[in-house]
Amino acid sequence: MTLTGSGSAHDPPAGAASHRSTVPGLARTREHGPQRRLDRRVALVTGASSGIGAATARRFAMDGWQLLLSGRDRNCLEQTASGTSAVVLPADLAAPGGPRLLAQSALRATGRIDVLVAGAGIGWAGPFAAMPHTDIDRVLALDLNATLHLVREVLPSMIAAGRGRVVLFGSPAGCVGIREEAVYSAAKAGLTAFAEALRQELRGTGVGVTLVVSGPADTAFYTRRGRPCDRSRPRQISPGSVAGVVWEAVRQGRDDAYVPGWLTLPSRVRALAPGLYRRLLDRFG
């Protein structure tokens, strides 16, 4: 089995010339094009190389936000940034100090972060007993640990400003657990609990937390992890559909968003009737 970051091919939006920034300690890029407007709202989007992250970045760009785009593939980031004033910040968040360096570079570039969309993640599918220890570490390092460290680095500036929002991506796997995705399920369950706990801590600060739980999206995530999505339910949805829900959740200040909405049902059945839930899972899972 293999590890993968989420992603799919995408077409860059039309618009103004692009902007690049140097990221100390991470990667060097060229700086050109018009001066970016620092009075605009700023969104840092990780996992922006492709897939849901890229689609979310394009949705925010449509509303005139200043974008900070991060991912491991600089060429793909530049495609996402094409036609915008986005600042490209290539980074490996699983590397030692990766979240800290990214946060420092992002704040240096624009002076503030109004929204963090933490979309970076990888997957692994197969029997847990056959999963290499190195892959256990890598999934937990990026899907859980790196996200927590990045939020920890960005959060103080939001609290000081008295405004901001952190967007985290959960999964049905993190709500109910999915066979042969044990470690991925554990990582997403951790993020789900983290979102709720952090939301309680931030009451009264002006900073909110949104957890987005999405069904399988039509990206390369499943192919790259070593196994395509072979379940008939829920049906695959487009990255743009998920991005639209992310956008609306941020705009409305929502705590939770499910794509599609009926994904709230499995966790409710599991909580109210765990025996029934497990029988259904054995039959249809």
C-alpha positions in Angstrom: 0.0 0.0 0.0 1.1 3.6 -0.5 0.6 6.9 1.1 -0.8 9.9 -0.7 -1.8 13.5 -0.4 -5.3 14.4 -1.6 -5.6 16.0 -5.0 -7.0 16.1 -8.5 -6.3 18.0 -11.7 -7.8 21.4 -11.9 -8.0 24.4 -14.3 -6.5 27.7 -13.1 -8.9 30.6 -12.8 -8.7 33.6 -15.0 -7.7 37.0 -13.6 -4.8 39.2 -12.6 -1.1 38.3 -12.7 0.2 36.0 -10.0 2.5 36.8 -7.0 5.2 34.6 -5.5 7.0 34.9 -2.2 10.2 33.6 -0.7 9.8 31.1 2.1 12.8 31.1 4.4 14.0 27.6 5.2 11.4 26.0 2.9 11.7 27.0 -0.8 12.6 29.9 -3.0 10.1 31.3 -5.5 10.0 34.3 -7.7 8.3 37.6 -6.7 6.6 39.5 -9.5 3.3 41.0 -10.5 1.2 43.8 -8.8 1.6 44.6 -5.1 -0.8 42.6 -3.1 -3.5 44.4 -1.1 -2.8 43.8 2.6 -6.2 45.3 3.6 -8.0 42.2 2.2 -9.0 39.3 4.4 -6.3 36.6 4.4 -6.7 32.8 4.1 -3.9 30.3 4.6 -4.9 27.1 2.8 -2.8 23.9 3.2 -3.1 21.0 0.9 -3.7 23.6 -1.8 -1.7 21.7 -4.5 -4.9 20.1 -5.8 -8.2 18.5 -4.9 -10.4 20.1 -2.2 -7.6 22.4 -1.1 -7.1 23.9 -4.5 -10.9 24.2 -5.1 -11.3 25.9 -1.7 -8.5 28.4 -2.5 -10.2 29.2 -5.8 -13.5 29.8 -4.1 -12.0 32.2 -1.6 -10.2 34.0 -4.5 -13.6 34.6 -6.1 -14.5 36.7 -3.2 -11.3 38.7 -3.3 -9.4 37.2 -0.4 -5.7 37.4 -0.2 -4.5 33.7 -0.4 -1.5 32.0 1.1 -1.2 28.6 -0.5 0.8 25.7 0.9 1.5 22.2 -0.2 4.4 20.0 -1.2 4.3 20.4 -4.9 5.3 23.9 -6.0 4.4 23.5 -9.6 0.8 22.5 -8.6 0.6 25.3 -6.1 1.5 27.7 -8.9 -1.3 26.3 -11.0 -3.7 26.9 -8.2 -2.4 30.5 -7.7 -2.5 31.3 -11.5 -4.6 34.3 -12.1 -4.6 35.5 -8.5 -2.4 37.5 -6.2 -1.8 34.4 -4.1 1.5 33.9 -2.2 2.9 30.4 -2.7 4.5 28.8 0.3 5.7 25.3 -0.5 6.2 23.2 2.7 6.4 19.7 4.1 4.3 20.0 7.2 5.4 16.5 8.4 9.0 17.6 8.5 10.5 18.8 11.8 9.6 22.4 12.3 7.5 22.5 9.2 4.3 24.0 10.8 6.3 26.6 12.6 8.2 27.7 9.5 5.1 27.9 7.5 3.2 29.9 10.1 6.2 32.3 10.4 6.4 32.7 6.6 2.7 33.3 6.3 2.5 35.9 9.0 5.6 37.6 7.5 4.0 37.7 4.1 0.7 39.4 5.1 0.9 40.3 8.8 -2.2 38.4 9.7 -4.2 35.2 9.0 -8.0 35.6 9.2 -8.8 32.0 8.2 -6.7 28.8 8.4 -8.0 26.1 6.1 -6.0 23.0 7.3 -6.5 20.7 4.3 -3.3 18.8 4.1 -3.6 15.1 4.6 -2.7 11.6 3.4 -4.3 8.2 3.4 -3.5 4.5 3.7 -5.9 1.6 3.1 -5.4 -2.0 4.0 -5.4 -4.4 7.0 -3.9 -2.8 10.1 -1.8 -5.8 10.9 -0.1 -5.4 7.5 0.5 -1.6 7.8 4.2 -0.7 8.0 5.2 1.1 11.2 6.7 3.9 9.2 3.3 4.5 7.5 1.5 4.6 10.8 3.9 7.3 11.8 3.5 9.2 8.6 -0.3 9.2 8.6 -0.5 10.4 12.2 2.3 12.9 11.6 0.6 14.7 8.8 -3.1 14.1 9.4 -3.1 14.8 13.1 0.2 16.1 14.6 1.1 18.6 11.9 -2.4 20.0 11.9 -2.3 20.5 15.6 1.1 22.1 15.6 0.1 24.5 12.7 -3.0 25.6 14.6 -0.9 26.2 17.7 1.4 28.4 15.7 -1.3 30.4 14.0 -3.8 30.7 16.9 -2.1 33.4 19.1 -2.2 36.0 16.3 -5.9 35.4 15.8 -6.6 35.6 19.5 -4.6 38.9 19.7 -6.6 40.3 16.8 -9.9 39.2 18.4 -11.0 37.5 15.2 -10.3 34.5 13.0 -11.5 31.0 12.1 -9.8 27.6 11.9 -11.2 25.1 9.4 -10.4 21.5 10.0 -11.3 18.5 7.9 -12.8 15.5 9.5 -14.1 12.4 7.8 -16.9 9.8 8.2 -14.0 7.5 9.2 -13.3 9.7 12.2 -17.0 9.7 13.2 -17.7 6.0 13.1 -14.5 4.2 12.1 -14.0 2.4 8.8 -12.5 -1.1 8.3 -9.0 -1.2 6.8 -8.6 2.5 7.5 -7.9 2.2 11.1 -5.0 4.7 11.5 -6.7 7.2 9.2 -9.9 6.8 11.3 -7.9 7.4 14.4 -6.3 10.5 13.1 -9.6 12.0 11.9 -11.3 11.0 15.2 -8.5 12.9 17.0 -9.2 16.0 14.8 -12.9 15.8 15.5 -12.3 15.8 19.3 -9.7 18.5 19.0 -12.1 20.7 17.1 -14.8 20.4 19.8 -12.3 21.0 22.7 -10.7 23.9 21.0 -14.0 25.5 20.2 -14.9 25.5 23.9 -11.6 27.1 24.8 -12.0 29.9 22.3 -15.4 31.1 23.4 -15.4 34.8 23.9 -12.1 35.3 21.9 -13.7 36.1 18.5 -12.0 33.0 17.0 -14.1 30.1 15.8 -13.5 26.5 14.7 -15.3 24.8 11.9 -15.2 21.1 11.3 -16.0 19.9 7.8 -16.9 16.3 7.4 -17.0 15.3 3.7 -17.8 12.1 1.9 -15.4 10.8 -0.7 -14.5 13.5 -3.2 -13.6 12.9 -6.8 -9.9 13.5 -6.4 -6.7 11.4 -6.7 -6.6 10.8 -3.0 -8.0 7.3 -3.1 -5.9 6.2 -6.1 -2.7 7.5 -4.6 -3.3 5.8 -1.2 -3.1 2.5 -3.0 -6.8 1.7 -3.3 -9.6 3.5 -5.2 -12.8 4.3 -3.6 -15.0 1.3 -4.2 -18.0 2.1 -2.0 -21.3 2.9 -3.6 -22.4 5.0 -0.7 -21.8 7.8 -0.2 -21.3 8.8 -3.9 -18.2 10.7 -4.8 -18.7 14.5 -4.9 -16.8 17.2 -6.7 -14.0 19.1 -4.9 -15.9 22.3 -5.9 -19.0 21.2 -4.0 -16.9 20.7 -0.8 -15.2 24.0 -1.4 -18.6 25.7 -1.6 -19.7 24.2 1.7 -16.4 25.3 3.3 -16.9 28.8 2.0 -20.5 29.0 3.3 -19.5 27.6 6.7 -16.8 30.3 7.1 -19.1 33.0 5.9 -21.9 32.0 8.3 -19.5 31.1 11.2 -20.8 27.6 11.4 -19.3 25.1 13.9 -19.9 22.0 11.7 -20.6 21.2 8.1 -21.4 17.9 6.5 -21.2 17.1 2.8 -23.7 15.6 2.0 -25.9 16.5 5.0 -27.1 13.0 5.7 -23.6 12.0 6.8 -24.7 13.1 10.3 -26.9 9.9 10.5 -24.3 7.1 10.9 -22.8 8.7 14.0 -26.3 9.3 15.4 -27.2 5.6 14.9 -23.9 4.5 16.4 -24.5 6.7 19.5 -28.1 5.7 20.0 -28.0 2.0 18.9 -24.4 0.7 18.7 -25.4 -2.9 18.3 -27.7 -2.0 15.3 -25.0 0.2 13.9 -22.4 -2.7 13.9 -24.8 -5.1 12.4 -25.5 -2.7 9.6 -21.8 -2.1 9.1 -21.1 -5.9 8.9 -23.7 -6.2 6.3 -23.2 -3.1 4.2 -19.8 -1.8 5.2 
